[in-house]
């Protein structure tokens, strides 16, 4: 990782703003790349979203938390997170 003196690369007005929040600290500035979210390249995110939709639908049709946990081989806590999540 390359460290640069902020005074050498930032305009004065921006440097003064950064100093208000982090004067004397070492900070990391992440790249502004348009990275895809977790699982988007492999399709896993889409699969999990579909599975979670099936779980919510089954729960709405009177399946219990424990039945869903056994069926999908997840913990009851994981099933609760899925069915009670705000969408």
Biopython code that builds the backbone (N, CA, C, O; Angstrom):
import numpy as np
from Bio.PDB.StructureBuilder import StructureBuilder

atoms = [
    (1, "UNK", "N", (0.849, -1.173, 0.000)),
    (1, "UNK", "CA", (0.000, 0.000, 0.000)),
    (1, "UNK", "C", (0.891, 1.231, 0.000)),
    (1, "UNK", "O", (1.850, 1.311, 0.768)),
    (2, "UNK", "N", (0.578, 2.180, -0.853)),
    (2, "UNK", "CA", (1.321, 3.426, -0.919)),
    (2, "UNK", "C", (0.717, 4.471, -0.003)),
    (2, "UNK", "O", (-0.492, 4.701, -0.012)),
    (3, "UNK", "N", (1.572, 5.099, 0.786)),
    (3, "UNK", "CA", (1.121, 6.212, 1.611)),
    (3, "UNK", "C", (1.568, 7.496, 0.954)),
    (3, "UNK", "O", (2.714, 7.619, 0.520)),
    (4, "UNK", "N", (0.671, 8.443, 0.881)),
    (4, "UNK", "CA", (0.973, 9.748, 0.294)),
    (4, "UNK", "C", (0.619, 10.822, 1.305)),
    (4, "UNK", "O", (-0.313, 10.663, 2.093)),
    (5, "UNK", "N", (1.361, 11.911, 1.279)),
    (5, "UNK", "CA", (1.040, 13.055, 2.111)),
    (5, "UNK", "C", (-0.153, 13.755, 1.469)),
    (5, "UNK", "O", (-0.094, 14.169, 0.311)),
    (6, "UNK", "N", (-1.224, 13.883, 2.226)),
    (6, "UNK", "CA", (-2.447, 14.482, 1.690)),
    (6, "UNK", "C", (-2.204, 15.892, 1.186)),
    (6, "UNK", "O", (-2.854, 16.326, 0.234)),
    (7, "UNK", "N", (-1.278, 16.617, 1.806)),
    (7, "UNK", "CA", (-0.986, 17.984, 1.385)),
    (7, "UNK", "C", (-0.409, 18.026, -0.031)),
    (7, "UNK", "O", (-0.491, 19.045, -0.717)),
    (8, "UNK", "N", (0.173, 16.909, -0.454)),
    (8, "UNK", "CA", (0.764, 16.847, -1.788)),
    (8, "UNK", "C", (-0.245, 16.491, -2.872)),
    (8, "UNK", "O", (-0.004, 16.770, -4.046)),
    (9, "UNK", "N", (-1.370, 15.881, -2.504)),
    (9, "UNK", "CA", (-2.296, 15.419, -3.538)),
    (9, "UNK", "C", (-3.691, 16.030, -3.475)),
    (9, "UNK", "O", (-4.431, 15.957, -4.455)),
    (10, "UNK", "N", (-4.068, 16.630, -2.352)),
    (10, "UNK", "CA", (-5.414, 17.193, -2.230)),
    (10, "UNK", "C", (-5.391, 18.708, -2.368)),
    (10, "UNK", "O", (-4.434, 19.356, -1.943)),
    (11, "UNK", "N", (-6.426, 19.270, -2.954)),
    (11, "UNK", "CA", (-6.535, 20.732, -2.984)),
    (11, "UNK", "C", (-6.672, 21.260, -1.545)),
    (11, "UNK", "O", (-7.189, 20.563, -0.671)),
    (12, "UNK", "N", (-6.221, 22.454, -1.315)),
    (12, "UNK", "CA", (-6.195, 23.042, 0.028)),
    (12, "UNK", "C", (-7.555, 23.003, 0.712)),
    (12, "UNK", "O", (-7.647, 22.637, 1.884)),
    (13, "UNK", "N", (-8.616, 23.376, -0.008)),
    (13, "UNK", "CA", (-9.948, 23.407, 0.619)),
    (13, "UNK", "C", (-10.404, 22.011, 1.047)),
    (13, "UNK", "O", (-11.055, 21.856, 2.080)),
    (14, "UNK", "N", (-10.062, 21.011, 0.258)),
    (14, "UNK", "CA", (-10.432, 19.642, 0.603)),
    (14, "UNK", "C", (-9.591, 19.135, 1.774)),
    (14, "UNK", "O", (-10.114, 18.470, 2.668)),
    (15, "UNK", "N", (-8.313, 19.440, 1.775)),
    (15, "UNK", "CA", (-7.428, 19.058, 2.869)),
    (15, "UNK", "C", (-7.925, 19.642, 4.187)),
    (15, "UNK", "O", (-7.916, 18.956, 5.209)),
    (16, "UNK", "N", (-8.353, 20.882, 4.173)),
    (16, "UNK", "CA", (-8.867, 21.517, 5.392)),
    (16, "UNK", "C", (-10.123, 20.815, 5.891)),
    (16, "UNK", "O", (-10.308, 20.669, 7.099)),
    (17, "UNK", "N", (-10.983, 20.382, 4.986)),
    (17, "UNK", "CA", (-12.191, 19.647, 5.376)),
    (17, "UNK", "C", (-11.833, 18.299, 5.993)),
    (17, "UNK", "O", (-12.399, 17.915, 7.016)),
    (18, "UNK", "N", (-10.904, 17.585, 5.383)),
    (18, "UNK", "CA", (-10.489, 16.285, 5.904)),
    (18, "UNK", "C", (-9.852, 16.457, 7.279)),
    (18, "UNK", "O", (-10.069, 15.632, 8.166)),
    (19, "UNK", "N", (-9.079, 17.505, 7.466)),
    (19, "UNK", "CA", (-8.412, 17.747, 8.745)),
    (19, "UNK", "C", (-9.415, 17.990, 9.874)),
    (19, "UNK", "O", (-9.108, 17.712, 11.033)),
    (20, "UNK", "N", (-10.595, 18.498, 9.562)),
    (20, "UNK", "CA", (-11.614, 18.713, 10.586)),
    (20, "UNK", "C", (-12.015, 17.392, 11.242)),
    (20, "UNK", "O", (-12.372, 17.362, 12.419)),
    (21, "UNK", "N", (-11.955, 16.299, 10.475)),
    (21, "UNK", "CA", (-12.412, 14.998, 10.951)),
    (21, "UNK", "C", (-11.292, 14.058, 11.356)),
    (21, "UNK", "O", (-11.496, 13.178, 12.193)),
    (22, "UNK", "N", (-10.117, 14.230, 10.776)),
    (22, "UNK", "CA", (-9.086, 13.211, 11.006)),
    (22, "UNK", "C", (-7.677, 13.775, 11.087)),
    (22, "UNK", "O", (-6.733, 13.122, 10.642)),
    (23, "UNK", "N", (-7.509, 14.950, 11.634)),
    (23, "UNK", "CA", (-6.189, 15.573, 11.682)),
    (23, "UNK", "C", (-5.188, 14.690, 12.423)),
    (23, "UNK", "O", (-5.416, 14.291, 13.565)),
    (24, "UNK", "N", (-4.084, 14.397, 11.758)),
    (24, "UNK", "CA", (-3.012, 13.611, 12.359)),
    (24, "UNK", "C", (-3.224, 12.096, 12.308)),
    (24, "UNK", "O", (-2.348, 11.335, 12.718)),
    (25, "UNK", "N", (-4.370, 11.658, 11.811)),
    (25, "UNK", "CA", (-4.655, 10.225, 11.751)),
    (25, "UNK", "C", (-4.261, 9.666, 10.390)),
    (25, "UNK", "O", (-4.205, 10.390, 9.397)),
    (26, "UNK", "N", (-3.995, 8.382, 10.365)),
    (26, "UNK", "CA", (-3.792, 7.687, 9.101)),
    (26, "UNK", "C", (-5.162, 7.171, 8.681)),
    (26, "UNK", "O", (-5.813, 6.451, 9.438)),
    (27, "UNK", "N", (-5.602, 7.532, 7.483)),
    (27, "UNK", "CA", (-6.906, 7.078, 7.004)),
    (27, "UNK", "C", (-6.736, 6.319, 5.695)),
    (27, "UNK", "O", (-5.766, 6.518, 4.963)),
    (28, "UNK", "N", (-7.691, 5.455, 5.422)),
    (28, "UNK", "CA", (-7.698, 4.677, 4.183)),
    (28, "UNK", "C", (-8.811, 5.221, 3.305)),
    (28, "UNK", "O", (-9.944, 5.383, 3.760)),
    (29, "UNK", "N", (-8.494, 5.500, 2.062)),
    (29, "UNK", "CA", (-9.487, 5.966, 1.100)),
    (29, "UNK", "C", (-9.689, 4.836, 0.093)),
    (29, "UNK", "O", (-8.799, 4.557, -0.710)),
    (30, "UNK", "N", (-10.861, 4.179, 0.128)),
    (30, "UNK", "CA", (-11.086, 3.051, -0.776)),
    (30, "UNK", "C", (-11.215, 3.493, -2.231)),
    (30, "UNK", "O", (-11.547, 4.641, -2.526)),
    (31, "UNK", "N", (-10.947, 2.566, -3.112)),
    (31, "UNK", "CA", (-11.128, 2.831, -4.540)),
    (31, "UNK", "C", (-12.599, 3.075, -4.817)),
    (31, "UNK", "O", (-13.466, 2.556, -4.114)),
    (32, "UNK", "N", (-12.873, 3.849, -5.823)),
    (32, "UNK", "CA", (-14.269, 4.120, -6.188)),
    (32, "UNK", "C", (-14.699, 3.259, -7.363)),
    (32, "UNK", "O", (-15.395, 3.717, -8.270)),
    (33, "UNK", "N", (-14.274, 2.011, -7.329)),
    (33, "UNK", "CA", (-14.635, 1.106, -8.425)),
    (33, "UNK", "C", (-16.083, 0.678, -8.282)),
    (33, "UNK", "O", (-16.617, 0.638, -7.174)),
    (34, "UNK", "N", (-16.708, 0.364, -9.378)),
    (34, "UNK", "CA", (-18.091, -0.086, -9.374)),
    (34, "UNK", "C", (-18.156, -1.593, -9.187)),
    (34, "UNK", "O", (-18.650, -2.312, -10.055)),
    (35, "UNK", "N", (-17.659, -2.067, -8.060)),
    (35, "UNK", "CA", (-17.636, -3.508, -7.805)),
    (35, "UNK", "C", (-19.042, -4.063, -7.675)),
    (35, "UNK", "O", (-19.940, -3.419, -7.134)),
    (36, "UNK", "N", (-19.205, -5.242, -8.170)),
    (36, "UNK", "CA", (-20.487, -5.938, -8.029)),
    (36, "UNK", "C", (-20.616, -6.444, -6.604)),
    (36, "UNK", "O", (-19.613, -6.735, -5.952)),
    (37, "UNK", "N", (-21.817, -6.550, -6.127)),
    (37, "UNK", "CA", (-22.066, -7.038, -4.781)),
    (37, "UNK", "C", (-21.712, -8.506, -4.633)),
    (37, "UNK", "O", (-21.478, -9.205, -5.620)),
    (38, "UNK", "N", (-21.677, -8.963, -3.395)),
    (38, "UNK", "CA", (-21.312, -10.326, -3.089)),
    (38, "UNK", "C", (-22.249, -11.297, -3.808)),
    (38, "UNK", "O", (-23.470, -11.153, -3.751)),
    (39, "UNK", "N", (-21.669, -12.276, -4.476)),
    (39, "UNK", "CA", (-22.433, -13.335, -5.111)),
    (39, "UNK", "C", (-23.035, -12.991, -6.461)),
    (39, "UNK", "O", (-23.658, -13.848, -7.088)),
    (40, "UNK", "N", (-22.869, -11.770, -6.921)),
    (40, "UNK", "CA", (-23.477, -11.375, -8.195)),
    (40, "UNK", "C", (-22.782, -11.996, -9.401)),
    (40, "UNK", "O", (-23.437, -12.308, -10.396)),
    (41, "UNK", "N", (-21.478, -12.179, -9.326)),
    (41, "UNK", "CA", (-20.757, -12.764, -10.466)),
    (41, "UNK", "C", (-21.057, -14.252, -10.617)),
    (41, "UNK", "O", (-21.125, -14.760, -11.736)),
    (42, "UNK", "N", (-21.232, -14.940, -9.519)),
    (42, "UNK", "CA", (-21.428, -16.389, -9.565)),
    (42, "UNK", "C", (-22.892, -16.786, -9.672)),
    (42, "UNK", "O", (-23.206, -17.934, -9.982)),
    (43, "UNK", "N", (-23.787, -15.837, -9.415)),
    (43, "UNK", "CA", (-25.212, -16.150, -9.440)),
    (43, "UNK", "C", (-25.729, -16.647, -8.104)),
    (43, "UNK", "O", (-26.920, -16.924, -7.962)),
    (44, "UNK", "N", (-24.843, -16.762, -7.122)),
    (44, "UNK", "CA", (-25.255, -17.260, -5.812)),
    (44, "UNK", "C", (-26.238, -16.312, -5.128)),
    (44, "UNK", "O", (-27.157, -16.764, -4.445)),
    (45, "UNK", "N", (-26.056, -15.021, -5.302)),
    (45, "UNK", "CA", (-26.962, -14.045, -4.684)),
    (45, "UNK", "C", (-28.388, -14.266, -5.189)),
    (45, "UNK", "O", (-29.344, -14.217, -4.414)),
    (46, "UNK", "N", (-28.522, -14.512, -6.503)),
    (46, "UNK", "CA", (-29.844, -14.739, -7.096)),
    (46, "UNK", "C", (-30.464, -16.028, -6.546)),
    (46, "UNK", "O", (-31.663, -16.077, -6.268)),
    (47, "UNK", "N", (-29.643, -17.065, -6.394)),
    (47, "UNK", "CA", (-30.138, -18.330, -5.842)),
    (47, "UNK", "C", (-30.614, -18.167, -4.404)),
    (47, "UNK", "O", (-31.673, -18.676, -4.036)),
    (48, "UNK", "N", (-29.838, -17.462, -3.597)),
    (48, "UNK", "CA", (-30.221, -17.247, -2.206)),
    (48, "UNK", "C", (-31.474, -16.382, -2.087)),
    (48, "UNK", "O", (-32.319, -16.627, -1.226)),
    (49, "UNK", "N", (-31.592, -15.381, -2.942)),
    (49, "UNK", "CA", (-32.799, -14.546, -2.926)),
    (49, "UNK", "C", (-34.036, -15.373, -3.275)),
    (49, "UNK", "O", (-35.097, -15.197, -2.678)),
    (50, "UNK", "N", (-33.890, -16.274, -4.245)),
    (50, "UNK", "CA", (-35.017, -17.140, -4.626)),
    (50, "UNK", "C", (-35.357, -18.103, -3.487)),
    (50, "UNK", "O", (-36.532, -18.317, -3.187)),
    (51, "UNK", "N", (-34.337, -18.683, -2.853)),
    (51, "UNK", "CA", (-34.572, -19.582, -1.722)),
    (51, "UNK", "C", (-35.280, -18.840, -0.586)),
    (51, "UNK", "O", (-36.234, -19.350, 0.002)),
    (52, "UNK", "N", (-34.805, -17.644, -0.291)),
    (52, "UNK", "CA", (-35.410, -16.866, 0.793)),
    (52, "UNK", "C", (-36.853, -16.496, 0.476)),
    (52, "UNK", "O", (-37.694, -16.451, 1.373)),
    (53, "UNK", "N", (-37.144, -16.233, -0.789)),
    (53, "UNK", "CA", (-38.528, -15.949, -1.183)),
    (53, "UNK", "C", (-39.405, -17.179, -0.964)),
    (53, "UNK", "O", (-40.542, -17.057, -0.509)),
    (54, "UNK", "N", (-38.881, -18.367, -1.286)),
    (54, "UNK", "CA", (-39.635, -19.600, -1.051)),
    (54, "UNK", "C", (-39.874, -19.812, 0.440)),
    (54, "UNK", "O", (-40.954, -20.243, 0.847)),
    (55, "UNK", "N", (-38.873, -19.511, 1.245)),
    (55, "UNK", "CA", (-39.017, -19.656, 2.694)),
    (55, "UNK", "C", (-40.094, -18.712, 3.215)),
    (55, "UNK", "O", (-40.943, -19.119, 4.008)),
    (56, "UNK", "N", (-40.069, -17.459, 2.778)),
    (56, "UNK", "CA", (-41.086, -16.490, 3.220)),
    (56, "UNK", "C", (-42.484, -16.913, 2.782)),
    (56, "UNK", "O", (-43.448, -16.775, 3.535)),
    (57, "UNK", "N", (-42.585, -17.426, 1.563)),
    (57, "UNK", "CA", (-43.884, -17.876, 1.056)),
    (57, "UNK", "C", (-44.404, -19.054, 1.888)),
    (57, "UNK", "O", (-45.574, -19.080, 2.269)),
    (58, "UNK", "N", (-43.536, -20.018, 2.163)),
    (58, "UNK", "CA", (-43.934, -21.178, 2.970)),
    (58, "UNK", "C", (-44.344, -20.753, 4.374)),
    (58, "UNK", "O", (-45.304, -21.281, 4.936)),
    (59, "UNK", "N", (-43.616, -19.804, 4.933)),
    (59, "UNK", "CA", (-43.947, -19.318, 6.266)),
    (59, "UNK", "C", (-45.318, -18.639, 6.264)),
    (59, "UNK", "O", (-46.103, -18.796, 7.199)),
    (60, "UNK", "N", (-45.588, -17.888, 5.204)),
    (60, "UNK", "CA", (-46.884, -17.235, 5.068)),
    (60, "UNK", "C", (-48.023, -18.221, 4.867)),
    (60, "UNK", "O", (-49.182, -17.905, 5.134)),
    (61, "UNK", "N", (-47.688, -19.418, 4.394)),
    (61, "UNK", "CA", (-48.691, -20.462, 4.183)),
    (61, "UNK", "C", (-48.726, -21.434, 5.356)),
    (61, "UNK", "O", (-49.096, -22.596, 5.191)),
    (62, "UNK", "N", (-48.346, -20.969, 6.524)),
    (62, "UNK", "CA", (-48.466, -21.701, 7.792)),
    (62, "UNK", "C", (-47.382, -22.722, 8.101)),
    (62, "UNK", "O", (-47.571, -23.527, 9.013)),
    (63, "UNK", "N", (-46.274, -22.734, 7.404)),
    (63, "UNK", "CA", (-45.166, -23.599, 7.814)),
    (63, "UNK", "C", (-44.521, -22.974, 9.047)),
    (63, "UNK", "O", (-44.424, -21.751, 9.149)),
    (64, "UNK", "N", (-44.084, -23.808, 9.975)),
    (64, "UNK", "CA", (-43.466, -23.282, 11.190)),
    (64, "UNK", "C", (-41.974, -23.027, 10.973)),
    (64, "UNK", "O", (-41.369, -23.526, 10.024)),
    (65, "UNK", "N", (-41.403, -22.237, 11.882)),
    (65, "UNK", "CA", (-39.974, -21.939, 11.833)),
    (65, "UNK", "C", (-39.166, -23.233, 11.914)),
    (65, "UNK", "O", (-38.215, -23.424, 11.157)),
    (66, "UNK", "N", (-39.540, -24.103, 12.818)),
    (66, "UNK", "CA", (-38.776, -25.350, 12.990)),
    (66, "UNK", "C", (-38.892, -26.251, 11.759)),
    (66, "UNK", "O", (-37.917, -26.899, 11.381)),
    (67, "UNK", "N", (-40.064, -26.301, 11.131)),
    (67, "UNK", "CA", (-40.222, -27.102, 9.907)),
    (67, "UNK", "C", (-39.339, -26.561, 8.790)),
    (67, "UNK", "O", (-38.683, -27.321, 8.078)),
    (68, "UNK", "N", (-39.331, -25.250, 8.645)),
    (68, "UNK", "CA", (-38.513, -24.633, 7.593)),
    (68, "UNK", "C", (-37.027, -24.839, 7.865)),
    (68, "UNK", "O", (-36.256, -25.088, 6.938)),
    (69, "UNK", "N", (-36.620, -24.737, 9.126)),
    (69, "UNK", "CA", (-35.216, -24.951, 9.481)),
    (69, "UNK", "C", (-34.784, -26.363, 9.101)),
    (69, "UNK", "O", (-33.690, -26.562, 8.573)),
    (70, "UNK", "N", (-35.630, -27.326, 9.368)),
    (70, "UNK", "CA", (-35.301, -28.716, 9.031)),
    (70, "UNK", "C", (-35.288, -28.922, 7.514)),
    (70, "UNK", "O", (-34.386, -29.563, 6.975)),
    (71, "UNK", "N", (-36.281, -28.382, 6.842)),
    (71, "UNK", "CA", (-36.391, -28.548, 5.395)),
    (71, "UNK", "C", (-35.206, -27.932, 4.652)),
    (71, "UNK", "O", (-34.657, -28.548, 3.739)),
    (72, "UNK", "N", (-34.813, -26.722, 5.041)),
    (72, "UNK", "CA", (-33.738, -26.010, 4.346)),
    (72, "UNK", "C", (-32.371, -26.190, 5.000)),
    (72, "UNK", "O", (-31.377, -25.626, 4.543)),
    (73, "UNK", "N", (-32.328, -26.987, 6.085)),
    (73, "UNK", "CA", (-31.080, -27.256, 6.804)),
    (73, "UNK", "C", (-30.384, -25.977, 7.256)),
    (73, "UNK", "O", (-29.178, -25.801, 7.087)),
    (74, "UNK", "N", (-31.192, -25.092, 7.837)),
    (74, "UNK", "CA", (-30.699, -23.851, 8.410)),
    (74, "UNK", "C", (-31.099, -23.825, 9.876)),
    (74, "UNK", "O", (-31.979, -24.572, 10.304)),
    (75, "UNK", "N", (-30.449, -22.967, 10.636)),
    (75, "UNK", "CA", (-30.840, -22.830, 12.042)),
    (75, "UNK", "C", (-32.165, -22.073, 12.118)),
    (75, "UNK", "O", (-32.545, -21.356, 11.192)),
    (76, "UNK", "N", (-32.848, -22.249, 13.233)),
    (76, "UNK", "CA", (-34.095, -21.513, 13.422)),
    (76, "UNK", "C", (-33.832, -20.006, 13.444)),
    (76, "UNK", "O", (-34.653, -19.221, 12.970)),
    (77, "UNK", "N", (-32.690, -19.608, 13.992)),
    (77, "UNK", "CA", (-32.336, -18.180, 14.013)),
    (77, "UNK", "C", (-32.179, -17.646, 12.589)),
    (77, "UNK", "O", (-32.595, -16.523, 12.303)),
    (78, "UNK", "N", (-31.585, -18.434, 11.700)),
    (78, "UNK", "CA", (-31.418, -18.002, 10.309)),
    (78, "UNK", "C", (-32.770, -17.879, 9.614)),
    (78, "UNK", "O", (-32.996, -16.938, 8.854)),
    (79, "UNK", "N", (-33.660, -18.820, 9.869)),
    (79, "UNK", "CA", (-35.005, -18.767, 9.279)),
    (79, "UNK", "C", (-35.742, -17.528, 9.786)),
    (79, "UNK", "O", (-36.409, -16.840, 9.015)),
    (80, "UNK", "N", (-35.620, -17.248, 11.079)),
    (80, "UNK", "CA", (-36.271, -16.065, 11.636)),
    (80, "UNK", "C", (-35.768, -14.791, 10.980)),
    (80, "UNK", "O", (-36.556, -13.892, 10.686)),
    (81, "UNK", "N", (-34.456, -14.705, 10.747)),
    (81, "UNK", "CA", (-33.894, -13.521, 10.081)),
    (81, "UNK", "C", (-34.499, -13.347, 8.690)),
    (81, "UNK", "O", (-34.771, -12.229, 8.255)),
    (82, "UNK", "N", (-34.703, -14.461, 8.005)),
    (82, "UNK", "CA", (-35.250, -14.399, 6.646)),
    (82, "UNK", "C", (-36.716, -13.993, 6.666)),
    (82, "UNK", "O", (-37.116, -13.105, 5.913)),
    (83, "UNK", "N", (-37.524, -14.622, 7.510)),
    (83, "UNK", "CA", (-38.963, -14.372, 7.456)),
    (83, "UNK", "C", (-39.353, -13.055, 8.104)),
    (83, "UNK", "O", (-40.378, -12.474, 7.746)),
    (84, "UNK", "N", (-38.559, -12.572, 9.047)),
    (84, "UNK", "CA", (-38.913, -11.318, 9.720)),
    (84, "UNK", "C", (-38.156, -10.106, 9.178)),
    (84, "UNK", "O", (-38.328, -8.995, 9.680)),
    (85, "UNK", "N", (-37.326, -10.310, 8.164)),
    (85, "UNK", "CA", (-36.547, -9.200, 7.591)),
    (85, "UNK", "C", (-37.496, -8.207, 6.916)),
    (85, "UNK", "O", (-38.491, -8.593, 6.302)),
    (86, "UNK", "N", (-37.166, -6.931, 7.045)),
    (86, "UNK", "CA", (-37.968, -5.895, 6.381)),
    (86, "UNK", "C", (-37.543, -5.818, 4.928)),
    (86, "UNK", "O", (-36.358, -5.673, 4.625)),
    (87, "UNK", "N", (-38.497, -5.916, 4.045)),
    (87, "UNK", "CA", (-38.197, -5.859, 2.598)),
    (87, "UNK", "C", (-38.853, -4.647, 2.002)),
    (87, "UNK", "O", (-38.731, -4.407, 0.801)),
]
sb = StructureBuilder()
sb.init_structure("model")
sb.init_model(0)
sb.init_chain("A")
sb.init_seg("    ")
for serial, (resi, resn, name, xyz) in enumerate(atoms, 1):
    if name == "N":
        sb.init_residue(resn, " ", resi, " ")
    sb.init_atom(name, np.array(xyz, "f"), 0.0, 1.0, " ", f" {name:<3s}", serial, name[0])
structure = sb.get_structure()
